[in-house]
Amino acid sequence: MHTFQPYPIDMLEWNPIQKVADEGIAIVAEADGTVNAMSSHNGGVGHMWGKNVVYAFLRNTRYTKELLDKSEYFSACFFDMSEKNNVQLMKVLDQLSGRNEDKLHLCHVNIEHALNAPYIDEANFIILCRKIAAVPMTENTILDEKILNENYTAKHLDDFHTMYIGEILDIRAR
């Protein structure tokens, strides 16, 4: 188990928006004793309702979404992508379904918990969150026709995203 230290948000020396877009994050959720994670390049960090928050967008067909729907807590994990094994981990989290196999075990990562949120111990930076909103996106809520056509083609019309807003409980780095 790695030692994580609290990390004040105002000390952040990198751009979380750019990090999510370029490298992705792992969203980790747990329900009924089952933990799963997925990689995502959709989301961000911001401020809502007087709270620092994480925005995470999960497609309706993702197994991690099923777990997050049943859970109050989740984490957003960031990795050092200069390490080859982290690149491979993010590919596996993106391409395999935890519904069909234990991809976390397959990748030899360890799950730990803090403040009721599961996280991947091999991450370099974690944001522990409490889910405060889940907002389903639909064909009617996406106002830009081009975005709708490019991201929700005929094969994805039943697979819109749900936006989760998580209150940031703590930020930790190792």
CYANA upper distance limits for C-alpha pairs under 8 A (distance plus 0.5 A):
  1 MET  CA    110 ASN  CA      8.41
  1 MET  CA    112 GLU  CA      8.45
  1 MET  CA    121 ASP  CA      6.99
  2 HIS  CA    121 ASP  CA      6.83
  2 HIS  CA    122 GLU  CA      7.91
  2 HIS  CA    174 ARG  CA      7.80
  3 THR  CA    174 ARG  CA      6.65
  4 PHE  CA    172 ARG  CA      6.09
  4 PHE  CA    173 ALA  CA      5.72
  4 PHE  CA    174 ARG  CA      5.14
  5 GLN  CA    172 ARG  CA      5.70
  5 GLN  CA    173 ALA  CA      5.98
  5 GLN  CA    174 ARG  CA      6.67
  6 PRO  CA    170 ASP  CA      7.52
  6 PRO  CA    171 ILE  CA      6.35
  6 PRO  CA    172 ARG  CA      4.97
  6 PRO  CA    173 ALA  CA      7.10
  7 TYR  CA     11 MET  CA      7.72
  7 TYR  CA     12 LEU  CA      8.43
  7 TYR  CA    170 ASP  CA      8.33
  7 TYR  CA    171 ILE  CA      5.83
  7 TYR  CA    172 ARG  CA      5.49
  7 TYR  CA    173 ALA  CA      6.62
  8 PRO  CA     12 LEU  CA      7.71
  8 PRO  CA    171 ILE  CA      7.39
  9 ILE  CA    171 ILE  CA      7.59
 14 TRP  CA     19 LYS  CA      8.23
 15 ASN  CA     19 LYS  CA      6.68
 16 PRO  CA     20 VAL  CA      6.55
 16 PRO  CA     44 GLY  CA      7.30
 16 PRO  CA     45 VAL  CA      7.31
 17 ILE  CA     21 ALA  CA      6.73
 17 ILE  CA     43 GLY  CA      8.26
 17 ILE  CA     44 GLY  CA      6.07
 17 ILE  CA     45 VAL  CA      7.60
 18 GLN  CA     22 ASP  CA      6.37
 19 LYS  CA     23 GLU  CA      5.99
 19 LYS  CA     24 GLY  CA      6.97
 20 VAL  CA     24 GLY  CA      4.74
 20 VAL  CA     25 ILE  CA      6.30
 20 VAL  CA     40 SER  CA      8.04
 20 VAL  CA     41 HIS  CA      5.77
 20 VAL  CA     42 ASN  CA      7.43
 20 VAL  CA     43 GLY  CA      7.41
 20 VAL  CA     44 GLY  CA      7.45
 21 ALA  CA     41 HIS  CA      5.59
 21 ALA  CA     42 ASN  CA      7.47
 22 ASP  CA     41 HIS  CA      7.88
 23 GLU  CA     41 HIS  CA      7.72
 23 GLU  CA     81 MET  CA      7.54
 24 GLY  CA     39 SER  CA      6.78
 24 GLY  CA     40 SER  CA      5.76
 24 GLY  CA     41 HIS  CA      5.00
 24 GLY  CA     42 ASN  CA      8.25
 24 GLY  CA     78 PHE  CA      8.01
 24 GLY  CA     90 MET  CA      8.35
 25 ILE  CA     39 SER  CA      5.96
 25 ILE  CA     40 SER  CA      5.94
 25 ILE  CA     41 HIS  CA      7.09
 25 ILE  CA     76 ALA  CA      6.73
 25 ILE  CA     77 CYS  CA      6.10
 25 ILE  CA     78 PHE  CA      5.77
 25 ILE  CA     79 PHE  CA      8.06
 26 ALA  CA     37 ALA  CA      6.65
 26 ALA  CA     38 MET  CA      5.88
 26 ALA  CA     39 SER  CA      4.86
 26 ALA  CA     40 SER  CA      6.79
 26 ALA  CA     75 SER  CA      8.43
 26 ALA  CA     76 ALA  CA      6.13
 26 ALA  CA     77 CYS  CA      5.50
 26 ALA  CA     78 PHE  CA      7.16
 26 ALA  CA     90 MET  CA      7.86
 26 ALA  CA     93 LEU  CA      8.11
 27 ILE  CA     37 ALA  CA      5.89
 27 ILE  CA     38 MET  CA      5.97
 27 ILE  CA     39 SER  CA      6.80
 27 ILE  CA     40 SER  CA      7.75
 27 ILE  CA     56 ALA  CA      8.33
 27 ILE  CA     64 THR  CA      8.30
 27 ILE  CA     74 PHE  CA      7.56
 27 ILE  CA     75 SER  CA      6.27
 27 ILE  CA     76 ALA  CA      5.29
 27 ILE  CA     77 CYS  CA      6.98
 28 VAL  CA     35 VAL  CA      7.64
 28 VAL  CA     36 ASN  CA      6.36
 28 VAL  CA     37 ALA  CA      4.80
 28 VAL  CA     38 MET  CA      7.31
 28 VAL  CA     64 THR  CA      7.72
 28 VAL  CA     74 PHE  CA      6.10
 28 VAL  CA     75 SER  CA      5.75
 28 VAL  CA     76 ALA  CA      7.03
 28 VAL  CA     77 CYS  CA      8.12
 28 VAL  CA    118 PRO  CA      6.76
 28 VAL  CA    119 TYR  CA      6.46
 28 VAL  CA    120 ILE  CA      8.05
 29 ALA  CA     35 VAL  CA      6.28
 29 ALA  CA     36 ASN  CA      6.27
 29 ALA  CA     37 ALA  CA      6.90
 29 ALA  CA     64 THR  CA      6.71
 29 ALA  CA     67 LEU  CA      6.42
 29 ALA  CA     68 LEU  CA      5.89
 29 ALA  CA     71 SER  CA      7.69
 29 ALA  CA     73 TYR  CA      7.48
 29 ALA  CA     74 PHE  CA      5.35
 29 ALA  CA     75 SER  CA      7.43
 29 ALA  CA    117 ALA  CA      7.97
 29 ALA  CA    118 PRO  CA      6.81
 30 GLU  CA     34 THR  CA      5.90
 30 GLU  CA     35 VAL  CA      4.75
 30 GLU  CA     36 ASN  CA      6.94
 30 GLU  CA     67 LEU  CA      6.14
 30 GLU  CA     68 LEU  CA      7.24
 30 GLU  CA     71 SER  CA      6.97
 30 GLU  CA     73 TYR  CA      8.35
 30 GLU  CA     74 PHE  CA      7.86
 30 GLU  CA    117 ALA  CA      8.43
 30 GLU  CA    118 PRO  CA      7.18
 31 ALA  CA     35 VAL  CA      7.22
 31 ALA  CA     67 LEU  CA      5.69
 31 ALA  CA     68 LEU  CA      7.75
 31 ALA  CA     70 LYS  CA      6.48
 31 ALA  CA     71 SER  CA      6.19
 34 THR  CA     67 LEU  CA      8.43
 35 VAL  CA     67 LEU  CA      8.26
 35 VAL  CA    118 PRO  CA      8.04
 36 ASN  CA     63 TYR  CA      7.97
 36 ASN  CA     64 THR  CA      6.14
 36 ASN  CA     67 LEU  CA      8.12
 36 ASN  CA     98 GLY  CA      6.53
 36 ASN  CA    102 ASP  CA      8.44
 36 ASN  CA    103 LYS  CA      8.43
 36 ASN  CA    104 LEU  CA      7.68
 37 ALA  CA     64 THR  CA      6.44
 37 ALA  CA     93 LEU  CA      6.89
 37 ALA  CA     98 GLY  CA      8.12
 37 ALA  CA    104 LEU  CA      8.03
 38 MET  CA     64 THR  CA      6.98
 38 MET  CA     90 MET  CA      8.38
 38 MET  CA     93 LEU  CA      5.19
 38 MET  CA     94 ASP  CA      6.24
 39 SER  CA     90 MET  CA      6.34
 39 SER  CA     91 LYS  CA      8.22
 39 SER  CA     93 LEU  CA      5.82
 39 SER  CA     94 ASP  CA      5.59
 40 SER  CA     57 PHE  CA      8.34
 40 SER  CA     58 LEU  CA      8.41
 40 SER  CA     94 ASP  CA      7.90
 42 ASN  CA     56 ALA  CA      6.98
 42 ASN  CA     57 PHE  CA      6.26
 43 GLY  CA     54 VAL  CA      7.81
 43 GLY  CA     55 TYR  CA      5.42
 43 GLY  CA     56 ALA  CA      5.03
 43 GLY  CA     57 PHE  CA      6.40
 44 GLY  CA     54 VAL  CA      6.25
 44 GLY  CA     55 TYR  CA      5.58
 44 GLY  CA     56 ALA  CA      7.33
 45 VAL  CA     52 ASN  CA      8.00
 45 VAL  CA     53 VAL  CA      6.26
 45 VAL  CA     54 VAL  CA      5.01
 45 VAL  CA     55 TYR  CA      6.57
 46 GLY  CA     52 ASN  CA      6.37
 46 GLY  CA     53 VAL  CA      5.79
 46 GLY  CA     54 VAL  CA      6.82
 46 GLY  CA     55 TYR  CA      8.04
 47 HIS  CA     51 LYS  CA      6.05
 47 HIS  CA     52 ASN  CA      5.06
 47 HIS  CA     53 VAL  CA      5.99
 48 MET  CA     52 ASN  CA      7.04
 48 MET  CA     53 VAL  CA      7.03
 51 LYS  CA    167 GLU  CA      6.86
 51 LYS  CA    168 ILE  CA      8.05
 52 ASN  CA    167 GLU  CA      6.56
 52 ASN  CA    168 ILE  CA      6.14
 53 VAL  CA    129 CYS  CA      8.36
 53 VAL  CA    165 ILE  CA      6.91
 53 VAL  CA    166 GLY  CA      5.84
 53 VAL  CA    167 GLU  CA      5.01
 53 VAL  CA    168 ILE  CA      5.61
 54 VAL  CA    129 CYS  CA      7.98
 54 VAL  CA    164 TYR  CA      8.49
 54 VAL  CA    165 ILE  CA      6.25
 54 VAL  CA    166 GLY  CA      5.60
 54 VAL  CA    167 GLU  CA      7.06
 54 VAL  CA    168 ILE  CA      7.10
 55 TYR  CA    163 MET  CA      7.20
 55 TYR  CA    164 TYR  CA      6.24
 55 TYR  CA    165 ILE  CA      5.30
 55 TYR  CA    166 GLY  CA      7.01
 56 ALA  CA    163 MET  CA      6.24
 56 ALA  CA    164 TYR  CA      5.63
 56 ALA  CA    165 ILE  CA      7.05
 56 ALA  CA    166 GLY  CA      8.45
 57 PHE  CA    161 HIS  CA      6.24
 57 PHE  CA    162 THR  CA      6.05
 57 PHE  CA    163 MET  CA      5.01
 57 PHE  CA    164 TYR  CA      6.68
 58 LEU  CA     62 ARG  CA      7.36
 58 LEU  CA     64 THR  CA      8.45
 58 LEU  CA     65 LYS  CA      6.59
 58 LEU  CA    161 HIS  CA      5.57
 58 LEU  CA    162 THR  CA      5.95
 58 LEU  CA    163 MET  CA      7.18
 58 LEU  CA    164 TYR  CA      8.31
 59 ARG  CA     65 LYS  CA      7.70
 59 ARG  CA    159 ASP  CA      6.26
 59 ARG  CA    160 PHE  CA      5.99
 59 ARG  CA    161 HIS  CA      4.56
 59 ARG  CA    162 THR  CA      6.75
 60 ASN  CA     65 LYS  CA      7.07
 60 ASN  CA    158 ASP  CA      8.35
 60 ASN  CA    159 ASP  CA      5.72
 60 ASN  CA    160 PHE  CA      6.44
 60 ASN  CA    161 HIS  CA      6.30
 60 ASN  CA    162 THR  CA      7.21
 61 THR  CA     65 LYS  CA      7.96
 61 THR  CA    159 ASP  CA      6.59
 62 ARG  CA     66 GLU  CA      7.43
 62 ARG  CA     97 SER  CA      8.02
 63 TYR  CA     67 LEU  CA      7.11
 63 TYR  CA     97 SER  CA      7.25
 63 TYR  CA     98 GLY  CA      6.86
 63 TYR  CA     99 ARG  CA      6.32
 64 THR  CA     68 LEU  CA      6.58
 64 THR  CA     98 GLY  CA      8.19
 65 LYS  CA     69 ASP  CA      6.50
 66 GLU  CA     70 LYS  CA      7.24
 67 LEU  CA     71 SER  CA      6.78
 68 LEU  CA     72 GLU  CA      7.73
 68 LEU  CA     73 TYR  CA      8.09
 68 LEU  CA     74 PHE  CA      7.65
 71 SER  CA    131 LYS  CA      8.39
 72 GLU  CA    130 ARG  CA      6.19
 72 GLU  CA    131 LYS  CA      5.72
 72 GLU  CA    132 ILE  CA      8.46
 73 TYR  CA    116 ASN  CA      6.84
 73 TYR  CA    117 ALA  CA      5.45
 73 TYR  CA    118 PRO  CA      8.20
 73 TYR  CA    128 LEU  CA      8.16
 73 TYR  CA    129 CYS  CA      6.16
 73 TYR  CA    130 ARG  CA      4.96
 73 TYR  CA    131 LYS  CA      6.21
 74 PHE  CA    117 ALA  CA      5.46
 74 PHE  CA    118 PRO  CA      6.68
 74 PHE  CA    119 TYR  CA      8.15
 74 PHE  CA    128 LEU  CA      6.85
 74 PHE  CA    129 CYS  CA      5.83
 74 PHE  CA    130 ARG  CA      6.95
 74 PHE  CA    131 LYS  CA      7.69
 74 PHE  CA    166 GLY  CA      8.35
 75 SER  CA    117 ALA  CA      6.55
 75 SER  CA    118 PRO  CA      6.81
 75 SER  CA    119 TYR  CA      6.21
 75 SER  CA    126 ILE  CA      7.21
 75 SER  CA    127 ILE  CA      6.01
 75 SER  CA    128 LEU  CA      5.12
 75 SER  CA    129 CYS  CA      6.10
 76 ALA  CA    119 TYR  CA      8.07
 76 ALA  CA    126 ILE  CA      6.28
 76 ALA  CA    127 ILE  CA      5.62
 76 ALA  CA    128 LEU  CA      7.22
 76 ALA  CA    129 CYS  CA      8.30
 77 CYS  CA    119 TYR  CA      7.32
 77 CYS  CA    120 ILE  CA      7.34
 77 CYS  CA    123 ALA  CA      6.35
 77 CYS  CA    124 ASN  CA      8.06
 77 CYS  CA    125 PHE  CA      6.47
 77 CYS  CA    126 ILE  CA      5.04
 77 CYS  CA    127 ILE  CA      6.95
 78 PHE  CA    123 ALA  CA      6.19
 78 PHE  CA    124 ASN  CA      6.49
 78 PHE  CA    125 PHE  CA      5.60
 78 PHE  CA    126 ILE  CA      6.67
 79 PHE  CA     86 ASN  CA      6.95
 79 PHE  CA    122 GLU  CA      8.26
 79 PHE  CA    123 ALA  CA      5.43
 79 PHE  CA    124 ASN  CA      5.70
 79 PHE  CA    125 PHE  CA      7.24
 80 ASP  CA     86 ASN  CA      7.28
 80 ASP  CA    123 ALA  CA      8.09
 80 ASP  CA    124 ASN  CA      6.93
 81 MET  CA     86 ASN  CA      6.24
 81 MET  CA     87 VAL  CA      6.25
 82 SER  CA     86 ASN  CA      8.27
 82 SER  CA     87 VAL  CA      8.28
 83 GLU  CA     87 VAL  CA      7.28
 84 LYS  CA     88 GLN  CA      6.94
 85 ASN  CA     89 LEU  CA      6.58
 86 ASN  CA     90 MET  CA      6.70
 87 VAL  CA     91 LYS  CA      6.90
 88 GLN  CA     92 VAL  CA      6.77
 89 LEU  CA     93 LEU  CA      6.65
 89 LEU  CA    107 CYS  CA      6.79
 90 MET  CA     94 ASP  CA      6.65
 91 LYS  CA     95 GLN  CA      6.52
 92 VAL  CA     96 LEU  CA      6.11
 92 VAL  CA    103 LYS  CA      7.57
 92 VAL  CA    107 CYS  CA      8.27
 93 LEU  CA     97 SER  CA      8.12
 93 LEU  CA    103 LYS  CA      7.54
 96 LEU  CA    100 ASN  CA      8.49
 96 LEU  CA    101 GLU  CA      8.37
 96 LEU  CA    103 LYS  CA      7.40
 97 SER  CA    101 GLU  CA      7.14
 97 SER  CA    103 LYS  CA      7.85
 98 GLY  CA    102 ASP  CA      5.93
 98 GLY  CA    103 LYS  CA      6.27
102 ASP  CA    106 LEU  CA      6.78
103 LYS  CA    107 CYS  CA      6.65
104 LEU  CA    108 HIS  CA      6.80
104 LEU  CA    109 VAL  CA      6.21
104 LEU  CA    110 ASN  CA      8.07
105 HIS  CA    109 VAL  CA      6.77
105 HIS  CA    110 ASN  CA      8.37
109 VAL  CA    120 ILE  CA      7.16
109 VAL  CA    121 ASP  CA      7.54
109 VAL  CA    122 GLU  CA      7.01
110 ASN  CA    120 ILE  CA      6.35
110 ASN  CA    121 ASP  CA      5.95
110 ASN  CA    122 GLU  CA      7.47
111 ILE  CA    118 PRO  CA      6.88
111 ILE  CA    119 TYR  CA      6.10
111 ILE  CA    120 ILE  CA      5.34
111 ILE  CA    121 ASP  CA      6.25
112 GLU  CA    118 PRO  CA      6.18
112 GLU  CA    119 TYR  CA      6.02
112 GLU  CA    120 ILE  CA      6.89
112 GLU  CA    121 ASP  CA      6.47
113 HIS  CA    117 ALA  CA      5.86
113 HIS  CA    118 PRO  CA      4.91
113 HIS  CA    119 TYR  CA      6.53
114 ALA  CA    118 PRO  CA      7.20
114 ALA  CA    119 TYR  CA      8.31
114 ALA  CA    128 LEU  CA      7.99
115 LEU  CA    128 LEU  CA      7.81
115 LEU  CA    169 LEU  CA      8.17
117 ALA  CA    128 LEU  CA      6.56
117 ALA  CA    129 CYS  CA      7.37
117 ALA  CA    130 ARG  CA      8.33
119 TYR  CA    126 ILE  CA      7.77
119 TYR  CA    128 LEU  CA      8.41
124 ASN  CA    173 ALA  CA      6.29
124 ASN  CA    174 ARG  CA      6.04
125 PHE  CA    171 ILE  CA      8.01
125 PHE  CA    172 ARG  CA      6.29
125 PHE  CA    173 ALA  CA      4.89
125 PHE  CA    174 ARG  CA      7.10
126 ILE  CA    171 ILE  CA      6.35
126 ILE  CA    172 ARG  CA      5.82
126 ILE  CA    173 ALA  CA      6.90
127 ILE  CA    168 ILE  CA      7.12
127 ILE  CA    169 LEU  CA      8.11
127 ILE  CA    170 ASP  CA      6.54
127 ILE  CA    171 ILE  CA      5.09
127 ILE  CA    172 ARG  CA      7.02
128 LEU  CA    168 ILE  CA      6.43
128 LEU  CA    169 LEU  CA      6.01
128 LEU  CA    170 ASP  CA      5.82
128 LEU  CA    171 ILE  CA      6.79
129 CYS  CA    166 GLY  CA      5.57
129 CYS  CA    167 GLU  CA      5.74
129 CYS  CA    168 ILE  CA      5.16
129 CYS  CA    169 LEU  CA      5.82
129 CYS  CA    170 ASP  CA      7.82
130 ARG  CA    166 GLY  CA      5.57
130 ARG  CA    167 GLU  CA      5.64
130 ARG  CA    168 ILE  CA      7.24
130 ARG  CA    169 LEU  CA      7.27
131 LYS  CA    164 TYR  CA      7.40
131 LYS  CA    165 ILE  CA      6.48
131 LYS  CA    166 GLY  CA      4.75
131 LYS  CA    167 GLU  CA      6.81
132 ILE  CA    164 TYR  CA      8.16
132 ILE  CA    165 ILE  CA      6.26
132 ILE  CA    166 GLY  CA      5.98
132 ILE  CA    167 GLU  CA      6.88
133 ALA  CA    163 MET  CA      8.40
133 ALA  CA    164 TYR  CA      6.14
133 ALA  CA    165 ILE  CA      5.55
133 ALA  CA    166 GLY  CA      7.54
134 ALA  CA    162 THR  CA      6.96
134 ALA  CA    163 MET  CA      6.14
134 ALA  CA    164 TYR  CA      5.01
134 ALA  CA    165 ILE  CA      6.96
135 VAL  CA    162 THR  CA      5.96
135 VAL  CA    163 MET  CA      5.50
135 VAL  CA    164 TYR  CA      6.89
136 PRO  CA    160 PHE  CA      8.22
136 PRO  CA    161 HIS  CA      6.97
136 PRO  CA    162 THR  CA      4.70
136 PRO  CA    163 MET  CA      6.73
137 MET  CA    141 THR  CA      6.34
137 MET  CA    142 ILE  CA      7.69
137 MET  CA    160 PHE  CA      6.50
137 MET  CA    161 HIS  CA      6.08
137 MET  CA    162 THR  CA      6.02
137 MET  CA    163 MET  CA      7.69
138 THR  CA    142 ILE  CA      7.18
138 THR  CA    160 PHE  CA      6.71
138 THR  CA    161 HIS  CA      8.37
139 GLU  CA    148 LEU  CA      7.79
139 GLU  CA    157 LEU  CA      8.43
139 GLU  CA    160 PHE  CA      8.46
142 ILE  CA    147 ILE  CA      8.06
142 ILE  CA    148 LEU  CA      6.93
143 LEU  CA    148 LEU  CA      8.35
144 ASP  CA    148 LEU  CA      6.90
145 GLU  CA    149 ASN  CA      6.60
146 LYS  CA    150 GLU  CA      6.51
147 ILE  CA    151 ASN  CA      6.37
147 ILE  CA    152 TYR  CA      8.33
148 LEU  CA    152 TYR  CA      5.87
148 LEU  CA    153 THR  CA      8.06
149 ASN  CA    153 THR  CA      6.24
151 ASN  CA    156 HIS  CA      8.21
152 TYR  CA    156 HIS  CA      5.38
152 TYR  CA    157 LEU  CA      5.95
152 TYR  CA    159 ASP  CA      8.04
152 TYR  CA    160 PHE  CA      7.57
153 THR  CA    157 LEU  CA      6.64
156 HIS  CA    160 PHE  CA      7.44
